[in-house]
Amino acid sequence: MAVVEIARIQVRRGQENQTGVPQLASGEFGWAVDTERLYIGLSREDGGARNDNVEILTENHLRNFFSTLSPLASTASYVYRVGTLITAQDNINEYERSIQDRLDELDVNIENFGSVAQGGDDTAVLQYAIDNLFLNAATLPGNPARTLVLPTGTLKISESIYIPKNTRIVGQGPGKTKLLITSTGSHALQTVDSTSAGGVSFITFPSINSNTKPDYVHIEGLTIEVDSSLVTTEALSLISLDCASNAIVRDVNFKGYYTVTSPANKNNAGIDIRGSASVTSENIFVDNCTFEGLYYGVKSNHDILNPQIHNCKFNDLNRGIVFNDPIDPIASIGPRFCRITNNRFKNIAQQAIYAGASISTTSTNHLSMYNQFINVGNNIVWGELSTTGTSVIKFESEENISIHDYFNRHEVQYSNAGTTLKYNSLIEGNADIILSNNRSVVIPAGLTKCVLRIAITDYEQYMVIKYNASSVLPVSRSGSLDINIGRDTDPTVSITDNYNYVSAAEGSITWETIVDSTNKWVELRATNDDGDPLTIEHKTTLMV
């Protein structure tokens, strides 16, 4: 390239340590040769905020950013939004802090404690970091960090990692950050008492004290997986939340190697929630997690309160959410007030939700709402064709409810009306069921069609069907059907139609029920005695 012109810019230069830096004219540069610092002049005369020299950052600063000789070292000051006076309570003097203090309040990466995710055993480094960041013992600093950040990669865990109160662990996301459990005798994470000494000395369940219990634990953005070499061995739960309250487990994938054709790991669960007498676990929030290839997704056989399981996926499990299977000897009731909402259960061999019996008669008040149940309770058959299946939900405790849940089993029965397809029950035990959304059926003039099919169970059932019937004319008839269904030993059915005329044209309907004791269902049918096609829109509530 040809050189056309070279213009030399004159810069004032000297030795800062000997003469200092004089006030530069506005826009004038000054180069300190001995300290390698560059300045530009600022002048009020030209509209500046003050008469001063403003330092310009160079590569020398970046290279020595944390050097004790750097102007950005811990002795330098930090002011939030400097120059705005937002921190100046007297409207003059802005509040200053050290740069080191400002940096220390940021999240801490595990790499600061040693290299991880390089193929070795990362247990010791991870435990050491948690002890020194979160464990509130007399010999350790009290909770100095907000978040322990785990990098992309696989961290191998050969022993349980113990986590006290206020522990917050965040990975780079499921599939990016993985905790791989390489020992059958270990959890990935287990909560402990905050008076634990750390290292190898921890106060674990059931000895956790109510005043120092592990509250406000937060786990997010990980995959926690059992090593594939442990597939034939029974393993512990991946996370054990012991006596924890207000804990959050979010965006975590739990993965094992359970299959219904080779059911090893019979106690292996993604999350186990435990409580000990009055030192219980409360307000556990499990959000947007995935559970796959495990015997259980979430389980608890202890006295816990208000767990919330929301927006999760349960795939290829023996059971999804399990309580009291069986109840633990130190528990009196078991889990209560669980809210299970907006989850998807697919390919679950037995029940998606199971609440076993408690020792007392106290109600449990579990709520299942807006969940999807697809291929659930059919043993090893991934389809609603099993003749030896189970219910989708089982409540052996009192006062539970299902609201607007979607049951693929019910959909299949509805679509195959008139066939002899076996109907395993939707919900077993005492519960109220409000089936999802309204349905409608169009019945041609003079014909009979199935309106609804429901399973016969071991319990007597009371069903209320609210309906509107319309033809070419405006809606002419609305009402409700009260249907009593006997238990499977005597599946007699009675039906009462309570209806009103909305217009002069009644829209004649004849109701009847068909019972199939072999395939365990009752079918409600309607005959259209009107001269025009009849549309019946209906919504069902069932008390089991």
C-alpha positions in Angstrom: 0.0 0.0 0.0 1.4 3.4 -1.0 1.9 5.9 1.8 0.3 9.2 0.7 0.8 11.3 3.9 1.8 10.7 7.5 0.6 13.2 10.1 2.2 13.2 13.5 0.1 14.1 16.5 2.0 15.8 19.2 1.3 14.4 22.7 2.6 16.0 25.9 4.7 13.3 27.7 6.7 13.0 30.9 7.3 11.0 34.0 4.3 10.9 36.3 6.1 9.6 39.3 8.5 12.6 39.2 6.5 15.6 38.1 2.9 14.4 38.2 0.5 15.2 35.4 -0.3 18.9 34.9 -3.7 20.1 33.9 -4.1 19.4 30.2 -5.9 21.7 27.9 -9.3 20.5 26.7 -8.8 17.7 24.3 -5.0 17.6 24.9 -3.4 14.2 25.4 -0.8 13.4 28.1 1.3 10.3 28.1 3.0 9.2 31.4 6.1 7.2 30.2 7.0 5.7 33.5 3.5 4.5 34.6 2.2 3.8 31.0 -1.0 5.8 31.6 -2.7 8.0 29.1 -4.8 11.1 29.9 -7.0 13.6 28.0 -7.8 17.1 29.3 -11.3 18.1 30.4 -12.2 21.8 30.8 -15.2 23.7 32.1 -14.3 26.5 29.6 -15.4 24.1 26.8 -18.5 22.9 28.5 -17.0 20.1 30.7 -18.4 19.2 34.1 -15.1 20.1 35.7 -11.4 20.9 35.1 -9.6 17.6 35.3 -7.6 15.0 33.5 -9.6 11.9 32.5 -7.6 8.7 32.3 -8.0 6.6 29.1 -7.9 2.8 29.6 -5.2 1.0 27.7 -4.3 -2.6 27.2 -1.9 -2.2 30.1 -5.0 -1.8 32.4 -6.7 -4.9 31.0 -3.6 -7.0 31.3 -3.3 -6.0 35.0 -6.9 -5.6 35.8 -6.6 -7.3 39.2 -3.1 -6.3 39.9 -2.5 -4.5 43.2 -0.8 -1.7 41.2 -3.8 -1.2 39.0 -6.0 1.8 39.6 -8.9 -0.7 39.5 -7.5 -2.8 42.4 -9.3 -3.2 45.7 -8.1 0.1 47.0 -9.9 1.9 44.3 -13.4 3.1 44.8 -16.7 2.1 43.1 -19.7 4.4 43.0 -23.0 3.2 41.7 -23.9 5.4 38.6 -21.1 7.8 39.4 -21.9 11.4 38.8 -25.7 11.1 39.1 -25.6 11.7 42.9 -28.2 8.9 43.3 -26.3 7.4 46.3 -25.5 10.8 47.9 -27.8 11.2 50.9 -26.6 14.7 51.4 -26.9 15.4 47.7 -23.1 16.1 47.6 -21.0 13.1 48.6 -21.6 9.9 46.6 -21.2 6.7 48.6 -18.0 4.8 47.7 -17.1 1.1 48.0 -14.0 -0.8 47.0 -13.8 -2.5 43.6 -13.1 -5.8 45.4 -16.3 -5.6 47.4 -18.2 -4.9 44.3 -16.7 -7.9 42.4 -17.2 -10.2 45.4 -20.9 -9.7 45.4 -21.2 -11.2 41.9 -21.9 -15.0 41.4 -19.1 -17.3 42.0 -17.9 -19.9 39.5 -16.9 -23.3 40.8 -13.7 -22.9 38.7 -12.5 -20.4 41.3 -12.1 -23.4 43.7 -10.3 -25.8 41.2 -10.7 -27.3 37.8 -13.8 -29.4 37.3 -15.6 -31.2 34.5 -12.3 -32.6 33.2 -13.2 -36.3 33.5 -12.0 -36.8 37.1 -13.9 -37.0 40.4 -15.3 -33.6 41.2 -16.9 -34.4 44.6 -14.2 -32.8 46.8 -14.0 -29.5 44.9 -17.8 -29.1 44.8 -18.2 -29.9 48.5 -15.4 -27.6 49.5 -16.9 -24.7 47.5 -20.3 -25.2 49.0 -18.9 -25.5 52.6 -17.0 -22.2 52.2 -19.7 -20.3 50.4 -22.9 -21.3 52.2 -22.2 -23.3 55.4 -22.9 -21.1 58.4 -20.4 -22.6 60.9 -18.3 -20.6 63.3 -15.1 -21.3 61.5 -16.4 -20.3 58.0 -17.7 -17.1 56.6 -21.5 -16.6 56.8 -23.1 -17.0 53.4 -20.8 -14.7 51.4 -22.1 -15.7 48.0 -25.3 -15.4 46.2 -24.9 -18.2 43.6 -22.5 -21.0 42.9 -22.3 -21.3 39.1 -21.4 -24.6 37.5 -19.8 -24.6 34.0 -20.8 -26.5 30.9 -19.6 -30.1 31.1 -20.0 -33.2 33.3 -19.1 -33.2 37.0 -18.7 -36.7 38.4 -20.0 -37.3 41.9 -18.9 -40.3 43.9 -20.4 -39.3 47.2 -23.4 -37.2 48.3 -22.9 -33.5 48.1 -24.3 -31.9 51.3 -26.0 -28.6 51.0 -27.1 -26.3 53.9 -29.4 -23.4 54.2 -29.4 -20.7 51.5 -27.4 -22.8 49.0 -28.0 -21.7 45.5 -26.5 -23.7 42.6 -27.1 -22.8 39.0 -25.8 -24.6 35.9 -25.7 -23.5 32.3 -28.9 -25.4 31.6 -30.1 -29.0 31.3 -28.0 -30.9 28.8 -25.1 -28.4 29.2 -24.2 -28.9 32.9 -24.4 -32.4 34.2 -23.9 -34.0 37.6 -23.2 -37.7 37.0 -23.6 -40.0 40.0 -21.1 -42.8 39.9 -22.0 -44.5 43.2 -25.1 -46.4 44.3 -24.7 -45.3 47.9 -24.9 -41.6 47.1 -27.4 -38.9 46.3 -26.2 -36.1 44.0 -27.4 -33.5 46.5 -28.7 -33.9 50.1 -29.7 -31.1 52.5 -28.1 -30.9 55.9 -28.2 -28.9 59.2 -26.5 -25.6 59.0 -24.5 -26.3 62.1 -22.6 -29.0 60.3 -18.8 -28.6 60.5 -18.2 -29.3 56.8 -15.6 -31.4 55.2 -16.6 -34.9 56.2 -18.7 -33.9 59.2 -22.4 -33.2 58.5 -25.6 -33.4 60.5 -28.0 -35.3 58.3 -31.6 -36.6 58.4 -33.2 -37.3 60.8 -31.0 -35.3 63.2 -31.7 -31.9 61.7 -32.7 -29.2 64.1 -35.7 -27.0 63.5 -33.7 -23.7 64.1 -31.0 -24.6 61.7 -32.9 -26.6 59.0 -31.9 -26.1 55.3 -34.3 -23.5 54.2 -34.2 -21.5 50.9 -32.2 -24.0 48.9 -32.2 -23.3 45.1 -31.1 -25.7 42.4 -31.4 -24.7 38.8 -30.2 -25.4 35.2 -28.7 -28.9 35.5 -29.0 -32.5 34.3 -28.6 -35.0 37.2 -28.0 -38.5 35.8 -27.2 -41.9 37.2 -24.2 -43.5 35.5 -25.3 -46.1 33.0 -23.0 -48.7 34.6 -25.3 -48.7 37.7 -28.4 -49.7 35.7 -28.8 -53.1 37.5 -28.2 -51.8 41.0 -30.6 -50.1 43.3 -29.6 -46.5 43.8 -30.6 -43.6 46.1 -32.7 -40.6 45.1 -30.9 -38.1 43.0 -31.9 -35.1 45.3 -32.9 -35.7 48.9 -34.7 -32.6 50.3 -34.6 -33.3 54.1 -36.4 -31.0 56.5 -36.2 -28.3 53.8 -38.6 -25.4 53.5 -39.1 -22.9 50.7 -36.8 -24.8 48.4 -36.9 -24.4 44.6 -35.8 -27.0 42.1 -36.2 -25.5 38.6 -35.1 -26.5 35.1 -33.5 -29.7 36.2 -33.5 -33.0 34.2 -33.4 -36.2 36.3 -32.3 -39.2 34.3 -31.9 -42.9 35.2 -32.0 -46.2 33.3 -35.2 -47.8 34.6 -37.3 -49.7 32.1 -40.6 -51.6 32.8 -39.1 -54.7 31.2 -36.1 -54.6 33.5 -37.3 -52.9 36.7 -34.1 -52.4 38.7 -33.5 -49.4 40.9 -36.8 -50.0 42.7 -36.3 -47.1 45.1 -34.6 -44.8 42.7 -36.4 -41.4 42.6 -35.6 -38.0 41.1 -36.5 -36.1 44.3 -37.2 -37.5 47.7 -38.8 -35.1 50.2 -38.4 -36.1 53.9 -39.5 -34.6 57.2 -38.8 -35.7 60.8 -41.6 -35.3 63.3 -42.1 -31.5 63.7 -39.0 -30.7 61.6 -40.9 -31.1 58.4 -40.4 -30.0 54.8 -42.7 -27.3 53.6 -43.4 -25.2 50.4 -41.1 -27.2 48.1 -41.5 -25.9 44.5 -40.5 -28.2 41.7 -40.9 -26.3 38.4 -40.2 -27.1 34.7 -38.2 -30.3 35.5 -38.1 -33.6 33.5 -38.0 -37.0 35.1 -37.2 -40.0 32.9 -36.0 -43.6 33.3 -36.5 -43.7 37.1 -38.7 -45.9 39.3 -40.3 -42.7 40.8 -40.3 -39.1 39.7 -41.0 -37.4 43.0 -41.7 -39.3 46.2 -42.3 -38.7 49.9 -43.3 -41.0 52.7 -43.0 -38.4 55.4 -45.0 -35.6 57.0 -44.5 -32.7 54.5 -46.7 -29.8 53.7 -47.6 -27.8 50.5 -45.3 -29.3 47.9 -46.0 -27.8 44.5 -45.1 -29.7 41.3 -45.7 -27.5 38.3 -45.1 -27.7 34.5 -42.9 -30.8 34.7 -42.6 -33.8 32.4 -42.7 -37.4 33.7 -41.6 -40.0 31.1 -40.9 -43.7 31.2 -41.3 -44.3 34.9 -42.9 -46.9 37.1 -44.8 -44.2 38.9 -44.8 -40.5 38.6 -45.5 -38.8 42.0 -45.7 -41.2 45.0 -46.7 -40.5 48.6 -46.8 -43.0 51.4 -45.6 -46.1 49.6 -45.6 -47.0 52.4 -45.8 -44.3 55.0 -42.6 -44.0 57.0 -42.7 -45.2 60.7 -41.8 -41.7 61.9 -44.6 -40.1 60.0 -48.2 -39.7 61.2 -50.1 -38.5 58.1 -47.7 -38.2 55.2 -47.7 -35.5 52.6 -50.6 -33.0 52.6 -51.9 -30.2 50.4 -49.8 -31.1 47.4 -50.6 -29.0 44.3 -49.9 -30.9 41.1 -50.6 -28.6 38.1 -49.9 -28.4 34.4 -47.7 -31.5 34.2 -47.4 -34.1 31.5 -47.2 -37.8 32.4 -46.4 -40.2 29.5 -45.5 -43.9 29.5 -46.0 -44.5 33.2 -46.3 -48.2 34.0 -48.5 -47.8 37.1 -50.2 -44.7 38.5 -49.0 -41.3 37.5 -50.1 -40.0 41.0 -50.3 -42.3 44.0 -51.2 -41.3 47.5 -51.1 -44.3 49.9 -53.0 -44.7 53.1 -52.0 -42.7 56.2 -52.0 -43.9 59.8 -54.5 -41.4 60.9 -57.9 -40.4 59.3 -56.8 -36.8 58.6 -57.5 -35.7 55.1 -54.6 -35.0 52.7 -56.3 -32.5 50.3 -54.2 -33.1 47.2 -55.1 -31.3 44.0 -54.4 -32.5 40.5 -55.3 -29.8 37.9 -54.7 -29.3 34.2 -52.4 -32.3 33.9 -52.1 -34.6 30.9 -52.0 -38.4 31.4 -50.9 -40.3 28.3 -50.4 -44.1 28.3 -50.5 -44.3 32.1 -51.3 -47.4 34.1 -51.0 -50.0 31.3 -48.0 -51.9 32.7 -45.7 -52.6 29.8 -48.3 -51.8 27.2 -47.8 -48.3 25.8 -51.4 -47.9 24.8 -54.9 -48.0 26.4 -55.3 -51.7 25.6 -54.1 -53.4 28.8 -56.4 -55.9 30.5 -54.4 -55.9 33.7 -53.7 -52.2 34.1 -54.1 -49.9 37.1 -55.9 -46.6 37.7 -54.3 -43.4 36.4 -54.5 -41.8 39.9 -55.0 -43.6 43.2 -56.0 -41.9 46.4 -56.1 -44.0 49.5 -56.5 -40.9 51.6 -59.4 -38.6 52.0 -60.5 -35.3 50.4 -58.6 -35.1 47.1 -59.7 -33.6 43.8 -59.0 -33.7 40.1 -59.9 -30.6 38.1 -59.8 -30.4 34.3 -57.2 -33.1 33.9 -56.8 -34.7 30.5 -56.9 -38.5 30.5 -55.8 -40.2 27.3 -57.6 -43.3 28.6 -60.9 -41.5 28.7 -60.3 -40.1 25.2 -59.7 -43.5 23.8 -62.8 -44.9 25.4 -64.8 -42.0 24.1 -63.5 -42.6 20.6 -64.1 -46.4 20.7 -67.6 -46.3 22.0 -69.5 -49.4 21.0 -66.4 -51.7 21.3 -65.5 -54.1 24.1 -62.3 -52.2 25.1 -61.5 -52.7 28.8 -61.8 -49.5 30.8 -59.3 -49.4 33.7 -60.4 -46.6 36.1 -59.2 -43.0 35.9 -59.1 -42.4 39.6 -59.2 -45.0 42.3 -60.2 -44.0 45.8 -62.2 -41.2 47.3 -62.0 -38.1 45.1 -64.0 -35.5 43.2 -63.3 -35.5 39.4 -64.2 -32.6 37.1 -63.4 -33.9 33.7 -61.7 -31.6 31.2 -63.8 -29.2 29.1 -67.1 -29.7 27.4 -67.8 -32.4 24.9 -70.5 -32.6 22.3 -72.1 -35.4 20.3 -74.3 -35.1 17.2 -77.1 -37.6 17.0 -79.0 -38.0 13.7 -82.8 -38.1 13.8 -84.1 -41.4 15.1 -80.7 -42.9 16.0 -78.9 -43.8 19.3 -75.3 -42.8 20.1 -72.9 -43.1 23.0 -72.6 -39.8 25.0 -70.2 -40.9 27.6 -68.4 -44.0 28.9 -67.1 -44.3 32.5 -65.2 -47.1 34.3 -66.8 -49.3 36.9 -64.5 -49.4 40.0 -64.3 -50.9 43.5 -66.2 -47.9 44.7 -69.7 -46.6 44.4 -69.8 -43.5 42.1 -72.1 -40.5 41.8 -72.0 -38.7 38.5 -73.6 -35.4 37.4 -73.8 -34.6 33.7 -74.9 -31.1 32.8 -76.1 -30.8 29.2 -77.6 -28.6 26.6 -79.5 -30.1 23.6 -80.1 -28.2 20.4 -81.4 -28.9 17.0 -82.3 -26.6 14.0 -84.3 -24.4 16.4 -82.6 -22.5 19.3 -81.6 -24.6 22.3 -84.7 -26.4 23.4 -83.7 -28.4 26.4 -81.1 -28.1 29.2 -80.7 -30.1 32.4 -78.6 -32.4 34.4 -78.4 -36.2 34.8 -77.9 -37.7 38.2 -76.4 -41.1 37.7 -75.5 -43.6 40.5 -73.1 -46.4 39.6 -72.6 -49.4 41.9 -69.3 -51.0 42.6 -67.9 -53.8 40.4 -69.5 -56.5 42.6 -72.9 -55.1 41.9 -72.7 -52.5 39.0 -76.3 -51.4 39.0 -77.1 -48.0 37.5 -79.8 -45.5 38.2 -80.4 -42.3 36.3 -82.5 -39.2 36.9 -83.0 -36.5 34.3 -83.7 -33.0 35.7 -84.3 -30.6 32.8 -86.1 -27.5 31.6 -87.7 -26.4 28.3 -85.9 -23.4 26.9 -88.3 -23.1 23.9 -91.6 -24.6 23.0 -89.9 -27.4 21.1 -88.7 -29.9 23.7 -86.3 -31.9 21.5 -87.2 -35.4 22.6 -84.3 -37.4 24.2 -84.4 -40.9 25.6 -81.5 -41.8 27.9 -80.3 -45.3 28.7 -77.2 -47.0 30.2 -75.4 -50.1 29.1 -73.3 -52.0 31.6 -70.3 -54.2 30.6 -69.2 -56.0 33.8 -66.4 -57.9 31.9 -64.7 -54.9 30.5 -65.6 -52.7 33.5 -67.6 -49.8 32.0 -70.9 -48.1 32.0 -72.0 -46.4 28.8 -74.5 -43.6 28.7 -76.5 -43.5 25.4 -79.1 -41.0 24.0 -81.7 -41.6 21.4 -82.9 -38.7 19.2 -86.6 -38.9 18.9 -86.7 -35.5 17.2 -87.1 -35.1 13.4 -83.8 -33.1 13.1 -80.2 -33.9 14.0 -79.6 -33.2 17.7 -76.4 -31.8 19.3 -75.9 -32.6 22.9 -73.2 -30.6 24.7 -72.2 -32.0 28.1 -69.8 -31.6 31.0 -69.2 -34.3 33.7 -68.5 -34.2 37.4 -67.8 -37.5 39.2 -67.6 -38.3 42.9 -65.9 -41.5 43.7 
